[in-house]
Amino acid sequence: MLWFFLFILWFYLLFVVISDIFMSHDLSGWGKAAWVIFVIVLPLFGVLAYLIFRGDSMHERAARRAASQDREFRDYVRSVSGSPAPGTASPSDELTRLAELRDRGAISDAEFDRMKAKVLA
């Protein structure tokens, strides 16, 4: 049972390293090819060498990919739902702000109507 677990663990580690090699934007094509050949020809030493030389930044690359995917997903959901992006006011918030400015006398009724038409357009 222990050997079976170690065998599965080895393949998992091998796939993680190979996927990190291909998803790494800081490696050139030749660098990726060299790492893949090294990992395939000498699997034990190749994976260990990769973990020694590039393992410290594997989690940073994975975190950047996850953050990018999360940002893209949130932008997609926001575009489909029609809600405004963070930091921008919705039309109702903008109209409320314009009404407050008109009530305080900061803008005239004509300016209010013009800006209201722009917000509702």
N, CA, C and O of each residue as an XYZ file, in Angstrom:
484
protein
N       0.827     -1.186      0.000
C       0.000      0.000      0.000
C       0.878      1.260      0.000
O       0.558      2.233     -0.683
N       1.977      1.250      0.757
C       2.882      2.394      0.810
C       3.499      2.654     -0.558
O       3.610      3.806     -0.979
N       3.906      1.583     -1.260
C       4.524      1.764     -2.573
C       3.508      2.324     -3.575
O       3.854      3.142     -4.427
N       2.281      1.885     -3.467
C       1.235      2.396     -4.340
C       1.014      3.893     -4.079
O       0.885      4.674     -5.022
N       0.970      4.287     -2.814
C       0.810      5.692     -2.460
C       1.982      6.516     -2.984
O       1.774      7.595     -3.538
N       3.194      6.030     -2.821
C       4.375      6.754     -3.300
C       4.384      6.844     -4.823
O       4.817      7.852     -5.383
N       3.908      5.796     -5.494
C       3.828      5.796     -6.952
C       2.848      6.881     -7.423
O       3.156      7.637     -8.345
N       1.691      6.955     -6.803
C       0.699      7.976     -7.150
C       1.237      9.367     -6.831
O       1.060     10.298     -7.616
N       1.886      9.510     -5.696
C       2.476     10.790     -5.308
C       3.536     11.227     -6.317
O       3.623     12.406     -6.660
N       4.331     10.284     -6.785
C       5.373     10.598     -7.762
C       4.764     11.126     -9.060
O       5.244     12.117     -9.610
N       3.704     10.467     -9.556
C       3.071     10.928    -10.784
C       2.411     12.291    -10.596
O       2.444     13.124    -11.502
N       1.827     12.521     -9.454
C       1.234     13.830     -9.182
C       2.312     14.911     -9.223
O       2.123     15.959     -9.841
N       3.424     14.658     -8.575
C       4.523     15.622     -8.555
C       5.070     15.844     -9.962
O       5.384     16.976    -10.331
N       5.185     14.795    -10.735
C       5.663     14.898    -12.107
C       4.723     15.763    -12.944
O       5.187     16.619    -13.697
N       3.418     15.556    -12.827
C       2.461     16.361    -13.580
C       2.457     17.817    -13.129
O       2.319     18.715    -13.958
N       2.605     18.062    -11.848
C       2.652     19.444    -11.351
C       3.872     20.164    -11.905
O       3.778     21.318    -12.323
N       5.008     19.492    -11.908
C       6.238     20.118    -12.414
C       6.120     20.383    -13.911
O       6.478     21.466    -14.375
N       5.626     19.414    -14.667
C       5.509     19.607    -16.116
C       4.502     20.708    -16.434
O       4.738     21.513    -17.335
N       3.392     20.758    -15.715
C       2.424     21.840    -15.971
C       3.010     23.197    -15.590
O       2.732     24.190    -16.262
N       3.811     23.263    -14.531
C       4.440     24.520    -14.151
C       5.458     24.953    -15.202
O       5.609     26.146    -15.469
N       6.149     23.997    -15.792
C       7.116     24.330    -16.844
C       6.387     24.980    -18.014
O       6.822     26.015    -18.518
N       5.280     24.380    -18.451
C       4.580     24.902    -19.616
C       3.828     26.196    -19.327
O       3.634     26.995    -20.243
N       3.402     26.429    -18.106
C       2.661     27.649    -17.775
C       3.566     28.795    -17.341
O       3.084     29.898    -17.080
N       4.833     28.555    -17.262
C       5.776     29.566    -16.808
C       6.057     30.556    -17.935
O       6.562     30.175    -18.991
N       5.727     31.830    -17.709
C       5.954     32.858    -18.725
C       7.384     33.384    -18.706
O       7.813     34.030    -19.661
N       8.117     33.123    -17.651
C       9.478     33.638    -17.565
C      10.509     32.704    -18.196
O      11.689     33.049    -18.259
N      10.091     31.541    -18.658
C      10.995     30.623    -19.351
C      10.823     30.782    -20.857
O       9.706     30.933    -21.352
N      11.934     30.746    -21.574
C      11.853     30.791    -23.032
C      11.453     29.407    -23.545
O      11.366     28.452    -22.773
N      11.219     29.311    -24.814
C      10.878     28.025    -25.422
C      11.987     27.009    -25.261
O      11.730     25.833    -25.002
N      13.229     27.464    -25.416
C      14.370     26.559    -25.258
C      14.511     26.119    -23.806
O      14.845     24.967    -23.528
N      14.260     27.027    -22.895
C      14.323     26.667    -21.482
C      13.271     25.638    -21.112
O      13.544     24.700    -20.363
N      12.067     25.817    -21.638
C      11.003     24.840    -21.386
C      11.368     23.486    -21.971
O      11.185     22.451    -21.330
N      11.886     23.501    -23.196
C      12.273     22.243    -23.841
C      13.377     21.537    -23.050
O      13.342     20.318    -22.884
N      14.343     22.294    -22.570
C      15.439     21.686    -21.802
C      14.925     21.079    -20.502
O      15.321     19.971    -20.139
N      14.045     21.791    -19.794
C      13.506     21.260    -18.537
C      12.664     20.010    -18.788
O      12.758     19.039    -18.036
N      11.839     20.028    -19.846
C      11.007     18.856    -20.135
C      11.871     17.657    -20.487
O      11.613     16.549    -20.017
N      12.887     17.861    -21.302
C      13.781     16.754    -21.645
C      14.480     16.232    -20.398
O      14.593     15.021    -20.208
N      14.947     17.132    -19.553
C      15.625     16.732    -18.320
C      14.682     15.943    -17.407
O      15.085     14.949    -16.802
N      13.432     16.388    -17.311
C      12.460     15.714    -16.438
C      12.065     14.357    -17.023
O      11.812     13.418    -16.268
N      12.006     14.238    -18.352
C      11.599     12.967    -18.957
C      12.756     11.975    -18.987
O      12.555     10.793    -18.708
N      13.965     12.431    -19.319
C      15.115     11.520    -19.426
C      15.571     11.059    -18.051
O      15.806      9.868    -17.848
N      15.697     11.960    -17.125
C      16.108     11.624    -15.756
C      15.016     12.094    -14.798
O      15.167     13.137    -14.162
N      13.929     11.350    -14.685
C      12.770     11.852    -13.944
C      13.068     12.210    -12.490
O      12.669     13.284    -12.038
N      13.735     11.374    -11.769
C      13.986     11.660    -10.355
C      14.862     12.894    -10.194
O      14.519     13.813     -9.451
N      15.985     12.912    -10.885
C      16.888     14.053    -10.765
C      16.315     15.306    -11.413
O      16.543     16.415    -10.929
N      15.572     15.138    -12.506
C      14.980     16.279    -13.180
C      13.955     16.985    -12.308
O      13.967     18.211    -12.202
N      13.067     16.218    -11.683
C      12.045     16.819    -10.820
C      12.691     17.448     -9.601
O      12.329     18.555     -9.202
N      13.653     16.742     -9.003
C      14.332     17.300     -7.825
C      15.094     18.574     -8.174
O      15.074     19.540     -7.412
N      15.774     18.578     -9.338
C      16.498     19.779     -9.759
C      15.536     20.935    -10.015
O      15.813     22.078     -9.651
N      14.406     20.628    -10.643
C      13.424     21.683    -10.896
C      12.908     22.254     -9.589
O      12.781     23.470     -9.449
N      12.612     21.397     -8.641
C      12.122     21.871     -7.346
C      13.178     22.679     -6.602
O      12.849     23.632     -5.895
N      14.428     22.307     -6.757
C      15.503     23.043     -6.089
C      15.697     24.421     -6.730
O      15.786     25.430     -6.031
N      15.762     24.456     -8.076
C      16.084     25.704     -8.754
C      14.890     26.631     -8.957
O      15.039     27.852     -8.903
N      13.716     26.068     -9.187
C      12.562     26.910     -9.503
C      11.373     26.668     -8.584
O      10.319     27.273     -8.777
N      11.516     25.808     -7.602
C      10.410     25.452     -6.727
C       9.945     26.570     -5.825
O       8.771     26.620     -5.455
N      10.849     27.475     -5.462
C      10.465     28.549     -4.549
C       9.469     29.518     -5.174
O       8.718     30.177     -4.455
N       9.451     29.615     -6.495
C       8.521     30.538     -7.136
C       7.312     29.839     -7.754
O       6.488     30.489     -8.396
N       7.196     28.528     -7.569
C       6.045     27.809     -8.122
C       4.736     28.303     -7.508
O       3.747     28.487     -8.217
N       4.730     28.513     -6.217
C       3.499     28.973     -5.566
C       3.154     30.398     -5.974
O       1.975     30.746     -6.030
N       4.152     31.231     -6.260
C       3.879     32.597     -6.704
C       3.232     32.593     -8.085
O       2.288     33.342     -8.336
N       3.748     31.741     -8.985
C       3.147     31.642    -10.317
C       1.728     31.091    -10.222
O       0.836     31.560    -10.930
N       1.510     30.110     -9.364
C       0.168     29.541     -9.189
C      -0.783     30.586     -8.602
O      -1.944     30.658     -9.005
N      -0.308     31.387     -7.665
C      -1.156     32.429     -7.070
C      -1.508     33.496     -8.102
O      -2.640     33.979     -8.127
N      -0.551     33.870     -8.956
C      -0.833     34.851    -10.007
C      -1.862     34.314    -10.995
O      -2.767     35.034    -11.414
N      -1.712     33.024    -11.367
C      -2.691     32.428    -12.281
C      -4.074     32.394    -11.649
O      -5.066     32.699    -12.312
N      -4.151     32.027    -10.376
C      -5.447     31.968     -9.684
C      -6.061     33.356     -9.574
O      -7.266     33.513     -9.770
N      -5.253     34.365     -9.265
C      -5.763     35.734     -9.161
C      -6.248     36.232    -10.521
O      -7.269     36.914    -10.607
N      -5.526     35.898    -11.569
C      -5.928     36.301    -12.908
C      -7.243     35.632    -13.305
O      -8.127     36.281    -13.864
N      -7.370     34.353    -13.020
C      -8.611     33.642    -13.328
C      -9.768     34.204    -12.518
O     -10.876     34.335    -13.038
N      -9.533     34.536    -11.259
C     -10.579     35.112    -10.418
C     -11.009     36.469    -10.946
O     -12.200     36.776    -10.990
N     -10.034     37.286    -11.347
C     -10.341     38.613    -11.879
C     -11.150     38.497    -13.175
O     -12.121     39.228    -13.372
N     -10.746     37.576    -14.059
C     -11.477     37.381    -15.306
C     -12.897     36.890    -15.035
O     -13.840     37.333    -15.690
N     -13.056     35.985    -14.082
C     -14.376     35.474    -13.743
C     -15.261     36.579    -13.190
O     -16.425     36.694    -13.574
N     -14.715     37.398    -12.287
C     -15.492     38.491    -11.714
C     -15.884     39.512    -12.779
O     -17.005     40.020    -12.762
N     -14.969     39.819    -13.710
C     -15.292     40.742    -14.795
C     -16.395     40.171    -15.678
O     -17.285     40.898    -16.120
N     -16.330     38.865    -15.933
C     -17.365     38.229    -16.743
C     -18.719     38.291    -16.037
O     -19.723     38.648    -16.654
N     -18.751     37.952    -14.767
C     -20.010     37.986    -14.017
C     -20.551     39.408    -13.971
O     -21.755     39.621    -14.117
N     -19.669     40.378    -13.770
C     -20.090     41.777    -13.718
C     -20.653     42.213    -15.071
O     -21.643     42.943    -15.122
N     -20.027     41.770    -16.167
C     -20.515     42.178    -17.486
C     -21.852     41.525    -17.805
O     -22.698     42.140    -18.454
N     -22.054     40.292    -17.360
C     -23.316     39.600    -17.633
C     -24.442     40.135    -16.757
O     -25.576     40.278    -17.216
N     -24.132     40.430    -15.495
C     -25.182     40.886    -14.583
C     -25.531     42.354    -14.775
O     -26.596     42.799    -14.348
N     -24.653     43.100    -15.407
C     -24.919     44.513    -15.645
C     -24.585     45.401    -14.467
O     -24.902     46.590    -14.489
N     -23.953     44.860    -13.438
C     -23.590     45.702    -12.300
C     -22.327     46.481    -12.638
O     -21.498     46.008    -13.416
N     -22.171     47.660    -12.067
C     -21.011     48.483    -12.396
C     -19.733     47.924    -11.812
O     -19.755     47.159    -10.848
N     -18.624     48.312    -12.403
C     -17.315     47.898    -11.903
C     -17.044     48.580    -10.574
O     -17.601     49.644    -10.304
N     -16.196     47.985     -9.733
C     -15.878     48.623     -8.453
C     -15.254     50.000     -8.689
O     -14.432     50.182     -9.587
N     -15.659     50.946     -7.876
C     -15.123     52.300     -8.002
C     -15.948     53.194     -8.900
O     -15.697     54.396     -8.978
N     -16.943     52.619     -9.590
C     -17.812     53.438    -10.422
C     -19.201     53.439     -9.806
O     -19.620     52.475     -9.165
N     -19.896     54.534    -10.014
C     -21.229     54.679     -9.429
C     -22.275     54.106    -10.383
O     -22.134     54.197    -11.602
N     -23.308     53.525     -9.820
C     -24.425     53.044    -10.632
C     -25.252     54.245    -11.060
O     -25.101     55.324    -10.486
N     -26.116     54.092    -12.046
C     -26.944     55.230    -12.480
C     -27.807     55.801    -11.352
O     -27.989     57.015    -11.265
N     -28.337     54.934    -10.493
C     -29.168     55.456     -9.395
C     -28.320     56.268     -8.409
O     -28.772     57.294     -7.900
N     -27.098     55.810     -8.143
C     -26.212     56.579     -7.257
C     -25.851     57.923     -7.879
O     -25.788     58.945     -7.196
N     -25.618     57.899     -9.188
C     -25.269     59.142     -9.876
C     -26.443     60.122     -9.864
O     -26.245     61.321     -9.672
N     -27.658     59.621    -10.068
C     -28.831     60.503    -10.030
C     -29.052     61.069     -8.635
O     -29.434     62.231     -8.488
N     -28.816     60.260     -7.617
C     -28.939     60.742     -6.237
C     -27.939     61.859     -5.971
O     -28.274     62.865     -5.345
N     -26.730     61.681     -6.441
C     -25.697     62.706     -6.258
C     -26.065     63.990     -6.996
O     -25.881     65.088     -6.472
N     -26.586     63.846     -8.216
C     -26.999     65.028     -8.977
C     -28.150     65.759     -8.291
O     -28.178     66.989     -8.262
N     -29.109     64.994     -7.732
C     -30.240     65.622     -7.036
C     -29.751     66.379     -5.809
O     -30.251     67.464     -5.515
N     -28.792     65.829     -5.098
C     -28.238     66.518     -3.921
C     -27.543     67.812     -4.336
O     -27.679     68.840     -3.673
N     -26.792     67.751     -5.446
C     -26.125     68.962     -5.936
C     -27.143     70.025     -6.337
O     -26.936     71.209     -6.073
N     -28.244     69.614     -6.975
C     -29.296     70.563     -7.367
C     -29.969     71.159     -6.136
O     -30.244     72.358     -6.087
N     -30.235     70.305     -5.133
C     -30.902     70.788     -3.919
C     -30.028     71.774     -3.151
O     -30.545     72.710     -2.541
N     -28.726     71.579     -3.172
C     -27.822     72.509     -2.490
C     -27.592     73.767     -3.298
O     -27.049     74.741     -2.776
N     -27.996     73.771     -4.573
C     -27.810     74.949     -5.411
C     -26.483     74.953     -6.138
O     -26.109     75.972     -6.718
N     -25.765     73.853     -6.126
C     -24.476     73.793     -6.805
C     -24.644     73.738     -8.315
O     -23.778     74.212     -9.051
N     -25.757     73.159     -8.790
C     -26.031     73.131    -10.225
C     -27.464     73.611    -10.443
O     -28.313     73.502     -9.559
N     -27.712     74.139    -11.630
C     -29.053     74.650    -11.945
C     -29.940     73.501    -12.427
O     -29.466     72.386    -12.648
N     -31.230     73.790    -12.584
C     -32.170     72.778    -13.071
C     -31.817     72.346    -14.490
O     -31.953     71.171    -14.833
N     -31.368     73.284    -15.313
C     -30.998     72.949    -16.694
C     -29.791     72.014    -16.705
O     -29.747     71.041    -17.458
N     -28.811     72.330    -15.854
C     -27.637     71.458    -15.768
C     -28.028     70.073    -15.242
O     -27.524     69.054    -15.715
N     -28.924     70.053    -14.268
C     -29.394     68.787    -13.723
C     -30.060     67.946    -14.807
O     -29.788     66.751    -14.925
N     -30.940     68.575    -15.607
C     -31.641     67.844    -16.665
C     -30.664     67.322    -17.721
O     -30.813     66.201    -18.209
N     -29.666     68.138    -18.073
C     -28.681     67.726    -19.068
C     -27.854     66.544    -18.554
O     -27.641     65.571    -19.279
N     -27.388     66.629    -17.303
C     -26.587     65.541    -16.731
C     -27.432     64.291    -16.497
O     -26.941     63.170    -16.633
N     -28.696     64.485    -16.146
C     -29.602     63.347    -15.940
C     -29.802     62.590    -17.254
O     -29.806     61.359    -17.277
N     -29.969     63.346    -18.355
C     -30.117     62.702    -19.658
C     -28.860     61.931    -20.041
O     -28.942     60.860    -20.643
N     -27.700     62.476    -19.690
C     -26.434     61.793    -19.996
C     -26.309     60.497    -19.191
O     -25.849     59.483    -19.717
N     -26.718     60.528    -17.911
C     -26.628     59.333    -17.067
C     -27.594     58.260    -17.552
O     -27.258     57.076    -17.563
N     -28.789     58.671    -17.950
C     -29.802     57.706    -18.363
C     -29.592     57.203    -19.782
O     -30.226     56.226    -20.181
N     -28.720     57.840    -20.556
C     -28.475     57.427    -21.944
C     -27.663     56.167    -22.033
O     -27.375     55.694    -23.132
